Amino acid sequence: MLPVVWSSVYGGVVNVPRTTLHAQVADGIREQILGGELPVGASLPSEARLCARYDASRGTVRAALAALRHEGLIEGGQGRPSVVRDNAAAQSFDTFLSFTAWAQQTGRTPGQRTVEIARRSVGAVAAAALGLEAGTPVVEVLRLRLLDGEPAMLERSTFVEPVGRLLFDFDADSGSIYAHLIGQGVPLHQARHTFDAVAAEEVDAEHLDVLPGAPLLRERRRAVSSEGEPLEYAEDRYRPDRVTFSIDNVRPQVSGASADLRVIKEIS
């Protein structure tokens, strides 16, 4: 087993870096959007004006905008002006993946407590999902996700090493890992989600404040790049008294077309 190179425990936190500047810029713009100062359809200030406002480089501003685009709060970019999206249409692939974005758009306060970020040999289940050979090093993340300060989900993610090592210089308690990775250029593009129910194990019970054996809603996720390259395998376990999922089916209006399927997280 390869050694753990970053971890935090209840007794304290080891080697936690400061919040990055691009995260601070994203926080400032996000507050303007969620507070109504930048309404739906409004154009964001130009990159030059944002650089001046936040005393940041153009690369920092672009990373912040990429994070907000990932959260579904803005659209545009690549030569087009960035504009505020309609938050009601927020259950896209990006926001479904992002617990942080989803919680904010439902009016709740998201939080996270990082238990561990570790580099070690891949486990059998993750190896099969990611197409890796036994013994291949990966980066594993264990985080407790909070809603309004209450435990709601225990997140277990396994990233292929080139992606996961980008997390060692990131404060995972500061917000969305996906937003950070996309801001670093990781081409997260598509994911497959599988849902079932499981009994809480000892680790689940300890962090989610439930009894061992209590029912939990499990989401297993495999995320890939636009080229189909596996990037992450995750297993998230939710307290069903705090988070549920609903499925909306839309009947196609054109004969032979595929039905639209949306899965939406809801607060219990």
C-alpha positions in Angstrom: 0.0 0.0 0.0 1.3 3.4 -0.9 1.6 6.0 2.0 -1.0 8.5 2.9 0.3 12.0 1.9 -2.6 14.2 3.1 -5.2 13.6 5.7 -7.4 15.2 8.3 -8.9 13.8 11.5 -11.3 15.0 14.1 -8.4 15.9 16.4 -7.0 18.4 13.9 -6.1 19.1 10.3 -2.8 18.3 8.7 -1.3 20.4 5.9 -4.5 22.3 4.9 -3.6 24.9 2.2 -5.3 28.3 2.1 -8.4 28.9 0.0 -7.1 29.6 -3.6 -7.6 33.0 -5.1 -9.7 31.8 -7.9 -12.1 30.2 -5.3 -12.3 33.6 -3.6 -13.1 35.3 -6.9 -15.8 32.7 -7.6 -17.3 33.2 -4.1 -17.6 36.9 -4.8 -19.4 36.5 -8.1 -21.5 33.7 -6.7 -22.7 35.9 -3.9 -23.8 38.6 -6.4 -25.7 36.0 -8.4 -27.5 34.3 -5.5 -28.1 37.7 -3.9 -29.9 39.0 -7.0 -27.3 41.7 -7.7 -26.6 39.9 -11.0 -30.1 38.7 -12.2 -30.8 35.9 -14.6 -29.7 37.0 -18.1 -27.3 39.6 -16.9 -23.9 39.7 -18.4 -20.9 39.4 -16.1 -18.3 42.2 -16.1 -15.5 41.6 -18.6 -12.4 39.6 -17.6 -10.4 42.8 -17.5 -12.9 44.5 -15.1 -13.0 41.3 -12.9 -9.1 41.3 -12.9 -9.1 44.9 -11.7 -11.9 44.4 -9.1 -10.3 41.3 -7.5 -6.7 42.3 -8.1 -6.3 38.9 -9.9 -4.6 37.6 -13.0 -6.6 36.7 -16.1 -5.9 33.0 -15.5 -7.3 33.3 -12.0 -10.5 35.0 -13.2 -10.9 32.4 -16.0 -10.5 29.5 -13.4 -13.2 31.2 -11.3 -15.6 31.5 -14.3 -14.9 27.9 -15.2 -16.0 26.9 -11.7 -19.2 28.9 -11.8 -19.9 27.5 -15.3 -19.5 24.0 -13.9 -22.0 24.8 -11.1 -24.5 25.9 -13.6 -24.7 29.5 -12.5 -23.4 31.0 -15.7 -23.0 30.1 -19.3 -21.0 31.4 -22.2 -17.2 31.6 -22.6 -14.8 30.8 -25.4 -15.4 34.1 -27.1 -18.9 34.6 -25.9 -19.8 36.9 -22.9 -20.6 35.0 -19.7 -24.3 35.5 -18.6 -26.2 34.4 -15.5 -28.3 31.2 -16.1 -31.8 30.6 -15.0 -31.3 28.7 -11.7 -34.6 26.9 -12.2 -32.9 24.8 -14.9 -30.2 23.8 -12.6 -30.4 20.0 -12.6 -28.0 19.5 -15.5 -25.1 17.0 -15.5 -22.8 19.5 -13.9 -25.0 20.6 -11.0 -26.2 17.0 -10.4 -22.6 16.1 -9.9 -21.9 19.1 -7.6 -23.4 18.7 -4.1 -22.3 22.3 -3.5 -24.1 23.8 -6.5 -27.3 21.8 -5.8 -27.4 22.8 -2.1 -27.0 26.5 -3.0 -29.7 26.4 -5.6 -32.2 24.9 -3.2 -31.5 27.6 -0.6 -29.5 25.4 1.8 -26.0 26.0 3.1 -23.5 23.3 1.9 -20.6 22.3 3.9 -17.9 19.6 4.0 -15.4 18.1 6.4 -12.6 16.3 4.8 -11.6 13.1 6.6 -8.9 11.9 4.2 -7.2 12.5 0.9 -4.8 9.6 0.2 -2.6 8.1 -2.5 -2.8 4.3 -2.4 -3.2 1.2 -4.5 -6.6 1.0 -6.2 -9.2 -1.3 -4.7 -10.8 -4.1 -6.7 -14.2 -2.4 -7.3 -12.7 0.9 -8.4 -10.1 -0.9 -10.5 -12.8 -2.6 -12.5 -14.8 0.6 -12.9 -11.8 2.6 -14.0 -10.1 -0.1 -16.1 -7.0 -0.1 -14.0 -4.7 -3.0 -13.2 -4.4 -4.2 -9.6 -1.8 -2.2 -7.7 -2.2 1.0 -9.8 -1.9 4.1 -7.6 -5.0 6.3 -7.3 -6.1 9.1 -5.1 -9.0 8.4 -2.7 -11.1 11.1 -1.0 -13.4 10.6 2.0 -15.6 13.6 2.8 -18.6 14.3 5.0 -21.1 16.5 3.2 -23.3 18.8 5.3 -26.6 20.6 4.8 -27.0 23.6 7.1 -24.4 22.1 9.4 -26.0 18.7 9.6 -24.5 15.5 8.2 -26.3 14.5 5.0 -23.9 12.4 2.8 -20.6 10.5 3.1 -18.6 10.8 -0.1 -16.1 8.2 -1.2 -14.3 9.1 -4.5 -11.4 7.4 -6.3 -9.7 9.5 -8.9 -7.1 8.3 -11.5 -3.7 9.5 -10.2 -3.1 12.4 -12.8 -6.5 13.9 -11.7 -6.4 13.1 -8.0 -2.9 14.6 -7.4 -4.4 18.0 -8.3 -6.2 17.8 -5.0 -3.1 17.8 -2.8 -2.8 21.6 -3.2 -6.5 22.2 -2.8 -8.4 22.8 0.5 -11.2 20.2 0.1 -13.1 21.9 3.0 -13.4 25.1 0.9 -16.0 23.9 -1.6 -16.6 21.8 -4.7 -13.8 19.4 -5.8 -15.4 19.2 -9.3 -15.3 22.9 -9.7 -11.7 22.9 -8.7 -10.8 20.1 -11.1 -12.6 21.7 -14.0 -10.9 25.0 -13.2 -7.6 23.1 -13.5 -8.6 21.8 -17.0 -9.8 18.3 -16.1 -12.2 17.3 -18.9 -15.1 15.9 -16.8 -17.8 15.3 -19.3 -20.2 12.5 -18.6 -21.2 10.2 -15.8 -23.3 7.1 -15.2 -25.2 7.0 -11.8 -26.5 3.8 -10.2 -28.8 3.9 -7.1 -29.6 1.4 -4.5 -30.0 1.0 -0.7 -27.4 -0.3 1.7 -27.0 -0.7 5.4 -24.7 1.8 7.2 -21.3 0.4 8.0 -19.3 1.5 11.0 -17.6 4.4 9.2 -20.9 5.5 7.8 -22.5 5.4 11.2 -19.7 7.4 12.8 -19.8 10.2 10.4 -23.5 10.4 9.5 -24.6 10.1 13.1 -26.8 7.1 12.5 -26.8 3.6 14.0 -24.9 0.8 12.3 -27.2 -1.1 10.0 -29.4 2.0 9.4 -30.7 2.2 5.8 -28.8 4.6 3.5 -29.3 5.7 -0.1 -26.3 4.8 -2.1 -25.2 6.5 -5.4 -22.4 4.9 -7.4 -20.9 7.1 -10.1 -18.4 6.6 -12.9 -17.3 9.9 -14.6 -15.4 10.0 -17.9 -13.9 12.5 -20.2 -15.3 13.6 -23.6 -13.1 10.9 -25.1 -14.6 8.2 -22.8 -11.5 8.0 -20.6 -12.5 7.0 -17.0 -11.5 9.7 -14.5 -13.4 8.9 -11.3 -15.3 6.2 -9.5 -17.4 7.3 -6.5 -19.7 5.9 -4.0 -21.8 8.4 -2.1 -24.1 7.4 0.8 -27.0 9.7 1.8 -29.1 9.9 4.9 -32.6 9.3 3.4 -34.2 11.5 6.0 -32.3 14.5 4.7 -31.9 13.9 0.9 -34.1 12.0 -1.6 -34.1 11.7 -5.3 -37.1 12.0 -7.7 -37.2 11.0 -11.3 -39.1 13.0 -14.0 -40.0 11.3 -17.2 -41.1 13.4 -20.2 -42.9 11.6 -23.1 -41.3 12.4 -26.4 -43.4 14.5 -28.8 -41.7 13.2 -31.9 -42.3 9.5 -32.8 -39.3 7.4 -32.3 -37.5 10.0 -30.1 -36.0 9.0 -26.8 -37.8 10.1 -23.6 -36.1 12.8 -21.5 -35.1 11.6 -18.1 -34.2 13.9 -15.2 -33.1 12.8 -11.8 -33.4 15.5 -9.1 -32.1 15.6 -5.6 -34.7 16.8 -3.0 -34.6 17.7 0.6 -36.6 15.3 2.7 
